[in-house]
Amino acid sequence: MNLLYLSFLLGAVAPLALSCLGFVPSALSYTSLNTAAAAVRRMRLPRSSVATTTKLFVGRPPTADGTEGAANQKTKAGATTTFTSNNPFILSDCDNTNTPPSLAKIVSSIHSIKSGSDIRGIFTDHKSIGSILNVSTASNERCLTPFAAYCYGAAFAQMVQIRSGKGTITSSPPSPRSKISTNFENWIDKTSYLSVKSSQTIICVGRDPRLSGIRLSDAFCRGVESVQGVVARYTGLASTPAMFEFCRSDMCDGALMVTASHLPEDRNGFKFFTKNGGLTKKDIEILAERASTVAREWHDIGIVPPSSGKDGVYCSSWVDYMPHYQKCLENAICREVQPPSLSQSSDSHLPLAGLRVVLNAGNGSGYFFNQILHDLGADVSNSVHLTPNGSFPKSGVPNPEYSAMIDETMRVCEECDADIGIMLDTDADRCGFVVPTTRDESSSCRKFEALNRNRLIALLAVIFQSSCPGCTFVTDSVTSEGLTKFLHGLGIQHVRYLKGYANVIGKARELTESGKASAEVAIETSGHCAMRENGYLDDGTYTAVKVIGLLARVTMSSRRSSVAASSTANAPPIHSLLDLIADLEEMPHVGELRMDVKDGSTTTTSNIFSKLVESIQNECDARMEWELDVDNLEGVRVRIGTDGSFFMLRKSLHDPILSFQIEGSSVEAIRQQMIHPILTLMEQDEIDNLLNVDCLRNY
């Protein structure tokens, strides 16, 4: 065994290290690597091969804003990175599965970044070459490393290859290179093999502007390329909805978006798509298992997979697929503003002419939407933060729910007297709006208010009331009592479901496919919105298409009214989209109070939550003004009186946090009817010392 390891070190590690530095032809190093890997596998329990191939390298060094440079510029291989050199492991210690501690830590880290139907973690770099222990040192809980990206890339490539029908399962190996091991549930067992068909499986990879995006894209693409018969195409800066569009338009078989959405800039993550849509939570579990198997293979070899450092992406080709998606959105706006029967009118080529629109892209991936609006005739000269920048220097990571982004957009709109302001999050799968309300008599400027949360859902209901009468809206669990009343008034059914955009979309699909309802819209109060007409794609820009289309139609109608009224002394009133939802009952005080569990344990969080829910349910029997919402499906929801006040307690989807959602008529009413009774229950159950309840006490 010692001789074999020595042979491996001399025959693989040295050539590979030299290759990474540019001194040895890559084909030699990869051949040596595969030979050595085979020797290691003969010494261990059978594992799948690491199929490594030589592909075209497209280096695209980033500029200061995080975007790629010229396609032909070479990568800086072996760029230095910051890492911790202390090794906390005693290498002789093994558990009852004979797993070395270094491997156990890597596998645990790979599983810890699962986040529902996505992957999310704190980006943590490690050395681009050298011992696998460099990866182990960086692989802490909830840390997303380039090595983890590589492993998930290989796992996703195999999953897409099988699901697309371009790889089949056999009981005997067609060749040593195509053998894979277990962990694809219901597809592959420990004796299964993958037979690759002649047609290639194509995985497209895009990213948002975060500075870690290039490094992770490179690692993921390399993982994809390690699977025989699968190629990676890198499209650079993109939006999350665009990646699904590429799949359903047959431009690729699977797609990966490198993004952490609205999370802090030190985070990053992965959102996966196939032609059937986004992956489910169960799919992510399967991917994590397979990624762990890939990690074990590299741990057997003992080195880090080759990488480009932080300055380039290794793939079969660099493509620019975004113009296709932009054209799809442009066509959608034209359909919204001008029905087919009117498409030949004189102004059909500029349907947004006369509208002044402010787009706040937040230095994120949604900057391209500004050009679409401009090309269709809108005045977008006052739009802000259109340059992608992964450090988000002006206003932080963009989030349409954040007051800073809302306030800035309102200020710009008031200064230029805009007709609407649009806010997109980092990867453009979520949006919010600000719209004018009334014109100040002493000023020519209009005042603006946010059009988001319950208001946005209500406005979309107005749109769908005419196109899909009697349809169903599926929302998350924290929508207001007033929204339900408003939807019912329009003849639209309202289904509250679990918070989380994947949950809401999944429920809408289930209702529609089962024939129980026609769920046209699945939307969260956060701004995540998916529509049946758009394939249930969670798309902030498509939501903006619907709202912009409505605004354009209302504006054209107002212009016609102005012409008709030109002979009279009184000018027609100025229309606002808020006029269309004037009947929506809104509580003056709305908020979410988040209580951290002090020990940071999800187990403690569950125990506290279960105890508190039981106490609240019992209290509903004792308090006349408390009415338990028996139809609620998440946490516990209690109506207070008959004016629309309520509170709701639920667990965070991913963190050791309890969320307390409140809506009431006044601060004092919320204190007396909700907060004080809840604090009393916590004291009685002796759990107030396990939670940080300062937000309740200080309300």
C-alpha positions as CSV (number, residue, x, y, z in Angstrom):
1,M,0.0,0.0,0.0
2,N,2.8,2.4,0.8
3,L,4.3,1.7,-2.6
4,L,1.0,2.4,-4.3
5,Y,0.6,5.7,-2.4
6,L,4.2,6.7,-3.3
7,S,3.4,5.9,-6.9
8,F,0.3,8.0,-6.7
9,L,2.2,11.0,-5.3
10,L,4.9,10.8,-7.9
11,G,2.6,10.0,-10.8
12,A,-0.3,12.3,-10.1
13,V,0.3,15.0,-7.5
14,A,3.5,16.4,-9.0
15,P,2.3,16.5,-12.6
16,L,-1.0,18.0,-11.5
17,A,0.7,20.7,-9.4
18,L,3.0,21.6,-12.3
19,S,0.1,21.6,-14.6
20,C,-1.8,24.1,-12.5
21,L,1.2,26.3,-12.7
22,G,1.3,25.9,-16.4
23,F,4.5,23.9,-16.7
24,V,3.1,20.5,-17.8
25,P,0.5,19.7,-20.5
26,S,-2.9,19.2,-18.8
27,A,-3.5,15.9,-20.6
28,L,-0.6,14.3,-18.9
29,S,-1.6,15.4,-15.5
30,Y,-5.2,14.3,-15.9
31,T,-4.1,10.9,-17.2
32,S,-1.8,10.5,-14.2
33,L,-4.7,11.5,-11.9
34,N,-7.1,9.0,-13.3
35,T,-4.4,6.2,-13.1
36,A,-3.6,7.1,-9.5
37,A,-7.3,7.3,-8.7
38,A,-7.8,3.8,-10.0
39,A,-5.0,2.5,-7.9
40,V,-6.5,4.1,-4.8
41,R,-9.9,2.7,-5.5
42,R,-8.4,-0.8,-5.8
43,M,-7.2,-0.4,-2.2
44,R,-10.5,0.7,-0.9
45,L,-14.2,-0.2,-1.0
46,P,-15.4,0.4,-4.6
47,R,-16.3,3.9,-5.4
48,S,-17.3,5.6,-8.6
49,S,-14.6,6.9,-10.9
50,V,-13.6,10.5,-11.2
51,A,-14.1,11.1,-14.9
52,T,-11.8,14.0,-15.8
53,T,-11.5,15.3,-19.3
54,T,-9.6,18.1,-20.9
55,K,-11.9,20.9,-22.1
56,L,-11.6,24.4,-23.5
57,F,-10.8,26.9,-20.8
58,V,-12.4,30.3,-21.1
59,G,-10.7,32.7,-18.7
60,R,-12.7,35.8,-17.9
61,P,-10.8,37.8,-15.1
62,P,-13.2,40.1,-13.2
63,T,-13.2,43.8,-13.3
64,A,-13.7,45.9,-10.2
65,D,-17.5,45.5,-10.3
66,G,-17.2,41.7,-10.4
67,T,-18.0,41.2,-14.1
68,E,-15.8,39.2,-16.5
69,G,-13.2,40.8,-18.7
70,A,-12.2,39.9,-22.2
71,A,-12.9,36.3,-23.2
72,N,-9.4,35.7,-24.5
73,Q,-7.6,37.0,-21.4
74,K,-5.8,34.2,-19.5
75,T,-6.6,33.2,-16.0
76,K,-4.2,33.8,-13.1
77,A,-3.8,30.2,-12.1
78,G,-2.8,29.5,-8.5
79,A,-3.8,32.9,-7.2
80,T,-3.2,33.3,-3.5
81,T,-6.1,33.1,-1.1
82,T,-6.6,33.5,2.6
83,F,-7.0,30.3,4.6
84,T,-6.4,28.9,8.0
85,S,-3.5,26.6,8.3
86,N,-4.1,25.1,11.7
87,N,-5.2,21.5,11.4
88,P,-7.6,20.5,14.3
89,F,-7.8,16.8,13.4
90,I,-6.2,13.8,15.0
91,L,-5.8,11.7,11.8
92,S,-5.8,8.4,13.6
93,D,-9.3,8.9,15.0
94,C,-12.1,7.3,13.0
95,D,-15.7,6.7,13.7
96,N,-17.6,3.4,13.5
97,T,-17.9,3.8,9.7
98,N,-14.2,4.1,9.4
99,T,-14.6,7.7,8.2
100,P,-11.5,9.9,8.9
101,P,-12.4,13.1,10.8
102,S,-11.2,15.2,7.9
103,L,-13.7,13.5,5.6
104,A,-16.5,13.6,8.2
105,K,-16.1,17.3,8.5
106,I,-16.2,17.8,4.7
107,V,-19.4,15.7,4.4
108,S,-21.1,17.4,7.3
109,S,-20.4,20.8,5.8
110,I,-21.8,19.7,2.4
111,H,-25.0,18.7,4.1
112,S,-25.2,21.7,6.3
113,I,-25.7,24.2,3.4
114,K,-29.0,22.6,2.3
115,S,-31.7,25.2,2.5
116,G,-35.0,23.8,1.5
117,S,-35.0,23.7,-2.3
118,D,-31.7,25.6,-2.5
119,I,-28.1,25.6,-1.3
120,R,-27.0,28.5,0.8
121,G,-23.9,29.2,2.9
122,I,-21.1,31.6,3.9
123,F,-18.5,31.6,1.1
124,T,-15.3,30.2,2.5
125,D,-12.3,29.8,0.2
126,H,-9.4,27.4,0.4
127,K,-6.2,26.7,-1.5
128,S,-6.8,26.0,-5.2
129,I,-4.2,23.1,-5.2
130,G,-2.7,20.8,-2.7
131,S,-3.9,18.4,0.0
132,I,-7.5,17.7,0.6
133,L,-6.9,18.7,4.2
134,N,-7.0,22.3,3.0
135,V,-10.6,21.7,2.1
136,S,-11.3,20.1,5.5
137,T,-9.9,23.0,7.4
138,A,-12.3,25.4,5.5
139,S,-15.4,23.1,5.7
140,N,-17.2,24.4,8.7
141,E,-20.9,24.3,9.3
142,R,-22.9,26.3,6.8
143,C,-19.8,27.2,4.8
144,L,-20.0,27.0,1.0
145,T,-16.5,26.1,-0.3
146,P,-15.3,25.8,-3.9
147,F,-14.9,22.1,-3.2
148,A,-18.5,21.7,-2.2
149,A,-19.4,23.5,-5.4
150,Y,-17.4,21.0,-7.4
151,C,-19.1,18.1,-5.7
152,Y,-22.6,19.5,-6.2
153,G,-21.7,20.2,-9.8
154,A,-20.9,16.5,-10.4
155,A,-24.0,15.4,-8.6
156,F,-26.3,17.7,-10.5
157,A,-24.7,16.7,-13.8
158,Q,-25.5,13.0,-13.1
159,M,-29.0,13.8,-12.0
160,V,-29.8,15.9,-15.1
161,Q,-28.2,13.3,-17.3
162,I,-30.5,10.6,-15.9
163,R,-33.7,12.6,-15.8
164,S,-33.2,14.0,-19.3
165,G,-33.0,10.4,-20.6
166,K,-29.4,10.9,-21.9
167,G,-28.1,8.4,-19.4
168,T,-29.6,5.0,-18.6
169,I,-29.1,2.6,-15.7
170,T,-27.7,-0.9,-16.3
171,S,-26.8,-3.8,-14.1
172,S,-23.3,-4.2,-15.6
173,P,-20.7,-1.6,-16.4
174,P,-20.4,-0.6,-20.0
175,S,-16.9,0.8,-19.2
176,P,-14.9,1.5,-16.1
177,R,-15.2,5.2,-16.5
178,S,-19.0,5.3,-16.4
179,K,-19.5,3.4,-13.2
180,I,-21.3,5.5,-10.5
181,S,-22.2,4.6,-7.0
182,T,-25.3,5.0,-4.8
183,N,-27.5,7.7,-3.5
184,F,-29.8,8.5,-6.5
185,E,-33.0,7.5,-4.8
186,N,-35.2,5.2,-6.8
187,W,-32.7,5.3,-9.7
188,I,-29.4,3.8,-8.7
189,D,-28.4,1.3,-6.1
190,K,-25.0,0.1,-5.1
191,T,-24.7,-2.2,-8.1
192,S,-26.0,0.2,-10.7
193,Y,-24.1,1.6,-13.6
194,L,-24.6,4.6,-15.9
195,S,-24.6,4.0,-19.7
196,V,-24.1,7.3,-21.4
197,K,-25.8,7.9,-24.8
198,S,-24.2,9.7,-27.7
199,S,-26.0,13.0,-27.2
200,Q,-24.5,15.5,-24.8
201,T,-26.2,16.7,-21.7
202,I,-25.8,20.5,-21.4
203,I,-25.7,22.4,-18.1
204,C,-25.8,26.2,-18.2
205,V,-24.4,28.2,-15.3
206,G,-25.1,31.8,-14.5
207,R,-24.4,34.0,-11.5
208,D,-25.2,37.3,-9.8
209,P,-22.5,40.0,-9.2
210,R,-21.3,38.7,-5.8
211,L,-17.5,38.7,-5.8
212,S,-17.4,35.0,-4.9
213,G,-19.5,34.1,-7.9
214,I,-16.7,33.5,-10.4
215,R,-14.8,31.2,-8.0
216,L,-17.9,29.1,-7.3
217,S,-19.0,29.0,-11.0
218,D,-15.6,27.7,-11.9
219,A,-15.7,25.0,-9.3
220,F,-19.3,24.0,-10.2
221,C,-18.5,23.9,-14.0
222,R,-15.5,21.7,-13.3
223,G,-17.7,19.3,-11.3
224,V,-20.1,19.2,-14.2
225,E,-17.3,18.6,-16.7
226,S,-16.0,15.7,-14.6
227,V,-19.1,13.6,-15.6
228,Q,-18.7,11.8,-19.0
229,G,-21.2,13.0,-21.6
230,V,-22.0,16.3,-19.8
231,V,-20.7,19.8,-20.8
232,A,-21.0,23.1,-19.0
233,R,-21.8,26.4,-20.7
234,Y,-21.2,29.6,-18.7
235,T,-23.4,32.6,-19.4
236,G,-21.9,34.9,-16.9
237,L,-24.2,37.5,-15.2
238,A,-27.8,36.4,-15.4
239,S,-31.0,36.4,-13.4
240,T,-32.5,33.4,-11.6
241,P,-35.7,33.3,-13.8
242,A,-33.6,33.4,-16.9
243,M,-31.9,30.1,-16.0
244,F,-35.3,28.3,-16.0
245,E,-36.2,30.0,-19.3
246,F,-33.1,28.6,-20.9
247,C,-34.1,25.1,-19.8
248,R,-37.7,25.2,-21.0
249,S,-36.5,26.8,-24.3
250,D,-34.3,23.7,-24.9
251,M,-31.1,25.7,-24.8
252,C,-29.9,23.4,-22.0
253,D,-31.0,20.3,-20.1
254,G,-30.3,21.8,-16.7
255,A,-29.3,25.2,-15.2
256,L,-27.6,26.5,-12.1
257,M,-27.8,30.1,-10.7
258,V,-25.0,31.1,-8.3
259,T,-26.8,33.5,-6.0
260,A,-27.7,34.1,-2.4
261,S,-30.5,36.5,-3.3
262,H,-31.0,39.2,-0.6
263,L,-28.6,37.6,2.0
264,P,-25.5,39.5,3.1
265,E,-22.7,39.8,0.5
266,D,-20.5,37.2,2.3
267,R,-23.1,34.6,1.5
268,N,-23.7,32.7,-1.7
269,G,-25.6,29.7,-2.9
270,F,-27.1,27.6,-5.7
271,K,-30.6,27.5,-7.3
272,F,-31.1,24.5,-9.6
273,F,-33.4,24.1,-12.6
274,T,-34.4,21.5,-15.1
275,K,-37.0,21.6,-17.8
276,N,-39.6,20.7,-15.2
277,G,-38.8,23.7,-13.0
278,G,-36.8,24.2,-9.8
279,L,-35.6,21.3,-7.7
280,T,-37.5,20.2,-4.6
281,K,-36.3,19.8,-1.1
282,K,-36.2,16.0,-1.7
283,D,-34.1,16.6,-4.8
284,I,-31.6,18.6,-2.7
285,E,-31.4,15.8,-0.2
286,I,-30.5,13.4,-3.0
287,L,-28.0,15.8,-4.4
288,A,-26.3,16.2,-1.1
289,E,-25.9,12.5,-0.7
290,R,-24.4,12.2,-4.2
291,A,-22.1,15.2,-3.6
292,S,-20.9,13.5,-0.4
293,T,-19.9,10.4,-2.5
294,V,-18.0,12.7,-4.9
295,A,-16.2,14.2,-1.9
296,R,-15.2,10.8,-0.6
297,E,-13.7,10.0,-4.0
298,W,-11.5,13.0,-3.9
299,H,-10.6,12.4,-0.2
300,D,-9.4,8.9,-1.3
301,I,-7.2,10.6,-3.9
302,G,-6.0,13.1,-1.2
303,I,-5.9,16.3,-3.2
304,V,-8.1,19.2,-4.2
305,P,-9.7,19.1,-7.6
306,P,-8.0,21.4,-10.2
307,S,-9.4,25.0,-10.3
308,S,-8.8,28.3,-11.9
309,G,-8.4,30.3,-8.7
310,K,-10.7,33.3,-8.5
311,D,-10.1,34.7,-11.9
312,G,-11.7,32.4,-14.5
313,V,-14.3,29.8,-15.3
314,Y,-13.4,26.4,-16.8
315,C,-16.1,25.2,-19.2
316,S,-16.8,23.9,-22.7
317,S,-17.9,27.3,-23.9
318,W,-18.9,30.8,-22.9
319,V,-22.4,31.8,-24.1
320,D,-24.6,34.8,-23.9
321,Y,-28.1,33.5,-23.5
322,M,-29.6,36.6,-21.8
323,P,-30.8,38.4,-25.0
324,H,-33.2,35.5,-25.5
325,Y,-34.7,36.0,-22.1
326,Q,-34.9,39.8,-22.7
327,K,-36.8,39.3,-25.9
328,C,-39.3,37.0,-24.0
329,L,-40.0,39.8,-21.5
330,E,-40.2,42.4,-24.3
331,N,-42.9,40.4,-26.1
332,A,-44.8,39.8,-22.8
333,I,-45.0,43.6,-22.2
334,C,-46.3,44.2,-25.7
335,R,-49.0,41.5,-25.2
336,E,-50.0,43.1,-21.9
337,V,-50.3,46.6,-23.2
338,Q,-51.6,45.9,-26.7
339,P,-53.8,42.8,-27.2
340,P,-53.3,41.0,-30.5
341,S,-56.3,42.6,-32.0
342,L,-54.8,46.1,-31.5
343,S,-51.2,45.2,-32.2
344,Q,-51.2,47.0,-35.5
345,S,-52.0,50.4,-34.0
346,S,-49.6,53.3,-34.6
347,D,-48.0,53.3,-31.2
348,S,-47.8,49.5,-30.8
349,H,-44.0,49.5,-31.4
350,L,-43.5,51.8,-28.4
351,P,-46.2,50.7,-26.0
352,L,-44.6,52.4,-23.0
353,A,-44.2,55.8,-24.6
354,G,-45.1,58.6,-22.2
355,L,-44.3,56.7,-19.1
356,R,-41.5,57.8,-16.8
357,V,-40.2,54.7,-14.9
358,V,-37.5,54.5,-12.3
359,L,-35.8,51.1,-12.0
360,N,-33.7,50.5,-8.9
361,A,-31.7,47.4,-9.8
362,G,-29.6,47.7,-6.6
363,N,-26.4,46.9,-8.5
364,G,-27.7,43.4,-9.0
365,S,-28.5,41.1,-11.9
366,G,-31.8,42.9,-12.9
367,Y,-30.0,45.8,-14.6
368,F,-31.0,44.5,-18.1
369,F,-34.7,45.2,-17.5
370,N,-33.9,48.9,-17.8
371,Q,-32.9,48.5,-21.5
372,I,-36.2,46.6,-22.2
373,L,-38.2,49.5,-20.8
374,H,-36.2,52.0,-22.8
375,D,-36.6,50.1,-26.0
376,L,-40.3,50.0,-25.6
377,G,-40.5,53.8,-25.2
378,A,-40.4,54.5,-21.4
379,D,-38.3,57.3,-20.0
380,V,-35.8,55.5,-17.8
381,S,-33.3,58.4,-17.5
382,N,-33.6,58.5,-13.7
383,S,-33.1,54.8,-13.0
384,V,-30.5,54.1,-10.4
385,H,-27.9,51.4,-9.5
386,L,-27.7,49.8,-12.9
387,T,-24.1,48.8,-12.8
388,P,-23.6,45.2,-11.4
389,N,-21.3,45.4,-8.4
390,G,-20.8,42.5,-6.0
391,S,-19.9,44.8,-3.1
392,F,-23.2,46.6,-3.4
393,P,-21.6,49.9,-2.4
394,K,-24.5,52.3,-2.3
395,S,-27.4,50.8,-0.5
396,G,-26.3,47.3,0.5
397,V,-27.7,44.1,-0.9
398,P,-30.9,44.9,-2.7
399,N,-34.1,43.7,-1.1
400,P,-37.5,45.2,-2.1
401,E,-38.8,44.7,1.5
402,Y,-36.0,46.8,3.1
403,S,-37.0,50.3,4.0
404,A,-33.7,51.8,2.8
405,M,-34.4,50.6,-0.8
406,I,-38.0,51.7,-0.6
407,D,-37.2,55.1,0.7
408,E,-34.4,55.7,-1.9
409,T,-36.7,54.7,-4.7
410,M,-39.5,56.9,-3.5
411,R,-37.1,59.9,-3.2
412,V,-35.9,59.5,-6.8
413,C,-39.5,59.1,-8.1
414,E,-40.6,62.2,-6.3
415,E,-37.7,64.2,-7.7
416,C,-38.4,63.3,-11.3
417,D,-42.2,62.9,-10.9
418,A,-42.1,59.3,-12.1
419,D,-45.2,57.2,-12.9
420,I,-43.8,54.2,-11.1
421,G,-40.7,52.9,-9.4
422,I,-39.6,49.3,-9.7
423,M,-37.3,47.5,-7.2
424,L,-35.6,44.2,-7.9
425,D,-33.6,42.0,-5.6
426,T,-30.1,40.7,-6.3
427,D,-31.1,37.9,-8.8
428,A,-34.3,39.6,-10.0
429,D,-36.7,36.8,-9.0
430,R,-38.5,39.2,-6.6
431,C,-39.8,42.7,-7.0
432,G,-41.6,45.6,-5.3
433,F,-43.0,48.9,-6.4
434,V,-43.6,52.5,-5.3
435,V,-46.4,54.4,-6.9
436,P,-47.8,58.0,-6.7
437,T,-50.7,58.7,-4.5
438,T,-51.9,62.3,-4.5
439,R,-50.5,65.5,-5.9
440,D,-49.6,68.1,-3.3
441,E,-51.6,71.3,-4.1
442,S,-48.7,73.5,-3.1
443,S,-46.2,71.5,-5.2
444,S,-46.0,70.0,-8.7
445,C,-44.6,66.8,-7.2
446,R,-46.6,63.8,-6.3
447,K,-46.2,61.8,-3.1
448,F,-45.3,58.1,-3.3
449,E,-46.1,55.0,-1.3
450,A,-44.9,51.4,-1.4
451,L,-46.9,48.9,-3.4
452,N,-45.8,45.6,-2.0
453,R,-46.8,42.8,0.3
454,N,-50.7,42.6,0.6
455,R,-51.1,45.6,-1.7
456,L,-49.2,43.9,-4.5
457,I,-51.2,40.7,-4.2
458,A,-54.4,42.7,-4.2
459,L,-53.4,44.6,-7.4
460,L,-52.5,41.3,-9.2
461,A,-55.9,40.1,-8.2
462,V,-57.5,43.1,-10.0
463,I,-55.5,42.1,-13.1
464,F,-56.6,38.4,-13.0
465,Q,-60.2,39.2,-12.0
466,S,-60.9,40.0,-15.7
467,S,-58.6,37.5,-17.4
468,C,-59.3,34.5,-15.1
469,P,-62.5,35.1,-13.1
470,G,-63.1,32.7,-10.2
471,C,-59.4,31.6,-10.1
472,T,-57.4,30.9,-6.9
473,F,-54.5,32.8,-5.4
474,V,-52.1,30.8,-3.2
475,T,-50.1,32.9,-0.7
476,D,-47.9,32.4,2.2
477,S,-49.3,32.2,5.7
478,V,-48.7,35.8,6.9
479,T,-51.1,37.7,4.6
480,S,-53.7,39.9,6.2
481,E,-57.3,39.3,7.1
482,G,-58.2,42.3,4.9
483,L,-56.5,40.7,1.9
484,T,-58.7,37.6,2.2
485,K,-61.8,39.8,2.3
486,F,-60.6,41.8,-0.7
487,L,-59.9,38.7,-2.8
488,H,-63.3,37.2,-2.0
489,G,-64.9,40.4,-3.0
490,L,-63.4,40.0,-6.5
491,G,-64.6,36.4,-6.7
492,I,-61.1,35.0,-6.2
493,Q,-60.4,32.1,-3.8
494,H,-57.6,32.5,-1.3
495,V,-55.5,29.6,-0.1
496,R,-52.9,30.4,2.7
497,Y,-50.1,28.0,2.7
498,L,-46.6,27.5,4.3
499,K,-44.1,30.3,4.0
500,G,-41.4,29.7,1.5
501,Y,-41.7,30.4,-2.2
502,A,-41.1,26.7,-3.2
503,N,-43.9,25.7,-0.8
504,V,-46.3,28.2,-2.2
505,I,-45.5,27.3,-5.9
506,G,-45.7,23.6,-5.1
507,K,-49.2,24.0,-3.6
508,A,-50.4,26.0,-6.6
509,R,-49.2,23.3,-8.9
510,E,-50.8,20.6,-6.8
511,L,-54.2,22.4,-6.8
512,T,-54.2,23.0,-10.5
513,E,-52.9,19.6,-11.6
514,S,-55.4,17.8,-9.3
515,G,-58.3,19.8,-10.8
516,K,-59.3,21.1,-7.3
517,A,-58.7,24.7,-8.3
518,S,-57.3,26.9,-11.0
519,A,-54.4,28.4,-9.1
520,E,-53.2,31.2,-11.4
521,V,-50.9,33.0,-9.0
522,A,-48.6,31.7,-6.2
523,I,-47.1,34.7,-4.3
524,E,-45.4,35.5,-1.0
525,T,-45.6,38.8,0.8
526,S,-41.9,39.1,0.2
527,G,-42.5,39.6,-3.5
528,H,-41.7,36.1,-4.8
529,C,-44.4,35.6,-7.4
530,A,-45.0,32.7,-9.9
531,M,-47.9,32.7,-12.4
532,R,-49.5,29.7,-14.1
533,E,-49.3,31.5,-17.5
534,N,-45.5,31.8,-17.0
535,G,-45.0,28.1,-16.1
536,Y,-45.0,28.9,-12.4
537,L,-41.7,30.5,-12.8
538,D,-40.7,32.6,-9.8
539,D,-39.9,35.8,-11.6
540,G,-39.7,39.4,-10.3
541,T,-39.3,40.9,-13.8
542,Y,-42.4,39.1,-15.1
543,T,-44.4,40.4,-12.1
544,A,-43.2,43.9,-13.2
545,V,-44.4,43.1,-16.7
546,K,-47.9,42.6,-15.4
547,V,-47.9,45.8,-13.3
548,I,-46.3,47.9,-16.1
549,G,-48.8,46.6,-18.5
550,L,-51.7,47.5,-16.3
551,L,-50.2,51.0,-15.7
552,A,-49.8,51.5,-19.4
553,R,-53.5,50.5,-20.1
554,V,-54.7,52.8,-17.3
555,T,-52.6,55.7,-18.6
556,M,-53.9,55.3,-22.1
557,S,-57.5,55.2,-20.8
558,S,-56.8,58.4,-18.8
559,R,-55.4,60.1,-21.9
560,R,-58.6,59.3,-23.8
561,S,-60.6,60.7,-20.9
562,S,-58.5,63.9,-21.0
563,V,-59.2,64.4,-24.7
564,A,-62.9,63.9,-24.2
565,A,-62.9,66.4,-21.3
566,S,-60.7,69.0,-23.0
567,S,-63.7,71.2,-23.8
568,T,-64.7,71.4,-20.1
569,A,-63.2,73.5,-17.4
570,N,-62.4,70.7,-15.0
571,A,-59.5,68.4,-15.8
572,P,-59.9,64.7,-15.2
573,P,-58.5,63.3,-11.9
574,I,-55.0,61.9,-11.8
575,H,-55.2,58.1,-11.7
576,S,-53.1,55.9,-9.4
577,L,-52.8,52.2,-9.3
578,L,-53.6,52.5,-5.6
579,D,-57.1,53.6,-6.6
580,L,-57.7,50.1,-8.0
581,I,-57.2,48.6,-4.5
582,A,-58.9,51.3,-2.5
583,D,-61.3,48.7,-0.9
584,L,-58.4,46.8,0.6
585,E,-58.7,47.1,4.4
586,E,-55.2,47.7,5.9
587,M,-54.2,47.8,9.6
588,P,-52.2,50.9,10.5
589,H,-49.7,48.9,12.5
590,V,-48.0,45.9,10.9
591,G,-44.7,44.3,11.9
592,E,-42.6,41.1,12.4
593,L,-40.8,40.6,15.7
594,R,-38.0,38.0,15.5
595,M,-36.8,36.2,18.7
596,D,-33.5,34.4,18.6
597,V,-33.1,31.2,20.5
598,K,-30.2,31.8,22.8
599,D,-28.3,28.5,22.4
600,G,-28.7,28.6,18.6
601,S,-30.1,25.0,18.5
602,T,-32.8,24.0,16.1
603,T,-33.9,21.3,18.6
604,T,-34.4,23.9,21.3
605,T,-36.3,26.1,18.8
606,S,-38.7,23.2,18.0
607,N,-39.2,22.4,21.7
608,I,-39.9,26.0,22.6
609,F,-42.2,26.5,19.7
610,S,-44.3,23.3,20.4
611,K,-44.7,24.3,24.0
612,L,-45.7,27.9,23.2
613,V,-48.2,26.8,20.5
614,E,-49.9,24.5,23.0
615,S,-50.2,27.3,25.5
616,I,-51.6,29.7,22.9
617,Q,-54.2,27.2,21.8
618,N,-55.3,26.7,25.4
619,E,-55.4,30.4,26.0
620,C,-57.8,30.8,23.1
621,D,-60.4,28.9,25.1
622,A,-59.9,31.2,28.0
623,R,-59.9,34.6,26.2
624,M,-63.1,35.7,24.6
625,E,-61.3,38.1,22.2
626,W,-58.9,35.4,20.9
627,E,-60.1,33.3,18.1
628,L,-57.9,30.4,16.8
629,D,-57.6,30.3,13.0
630,V,-58.3,26.6,12.5
631,D,-57.6,26.8,8.8
632,N,-54.1,28.0,9.3
633,L,-51.4,25.6,8.1
634,E,-48.2,27.1,9.6
635,G,-47.5,27.8,13.2
636,V,-50.4,29.2,15.1
637,R,-52.6,32.2,14.0
638,V,-55.0,34.0,16.3
639,R,-57.6,36.7,15.3
640,I,-58.2,39.5,17.8
641,G,-61.7,40.9,17.7
642,T,-63.4,41.7,14.5
643,D,-61.4,44.6,13.0
644,G,-58.8,42.5,11.2
645,S,-56.2,42.4,14.0
646,F,-54.2,39.2,14.4
647,F,-51.0,37.7,15.5
648,M,-49.1,34.6,14.2
649,L,-46.2,32.7,15.7
650,R,-44.1,30.5,13.5
651,K,-40.6,29.0,13.3
652,S,-38.1,30.3,10.8
653,L,-37.6,28.0,7.9
654,H,-33.8,27.8,8.3
655,D,-32.6,29.5,11.5
656,P,-33.1,29.1,15.2
657,I,-35.6,32.0,15.3
658,L,-39.3,32.4,16.3
659,S,-41.2,34.9,14.2
660,F,-44.1,36.9,15.7
661,Q,-46.2,38.5,13.0
662,I,-48.5,41.3,14.3
663,E,-51.2,43.5,12.7
664,G,-53.3,45.8,14.9
665,S,-55.2,49.1,15.1
666,S,-52.7,50.8,17.5
667,V,-49.5,50.2,19.3
668,E,-51.3,50.1,22.6
669,A,-53.8,47.6,21.4
670,I,-51.0,45.3,20.2
671,R,-49.3,45.6,23.5
672,Q,-52.3,44.9,25.6
673,Q,-54.0,42.2,23.4
674,M,-51.0,40.4,22.0
675,I,-47.6,41.1,23.4
676,H,-48.3,41.2,27.2
677,P,-50.4,37.9,27.1
678,I,-47.6,36.2,25.1
679,L,-44.9,37.3,27.6
680,T,-47.1,36.0,30.4
681,L,-47.4,32.6,28.8
682,M,-43.6,32.5,28.2
683,E,-43.0,33.2,31.9
684,Q,-45.5,30.6,33.0
685,D,-43.8,28.0,30.7
686,E,-40.3,29.1,31.9
687,I,-39.2,29.7,28.3
688,D,-38.7,33.4,28.4
689,N,-35.1,32.9,29.5
690,L,-34.4,30.6,26.5
691,L,-35.4,33.3,24.0
692,N,-34.2,36.8,23.3
693,V,-37.6,38.6,23.9
694,D,-36.3,42.2,24.0
695,C,-38.1,42.9,20.8
696,L,-41.4,42.1,22.6
697,R,-40.6,44.0,25.8
698,N,-39.5,47.1,23.9
699,Y,-42.4,47.2,21.4
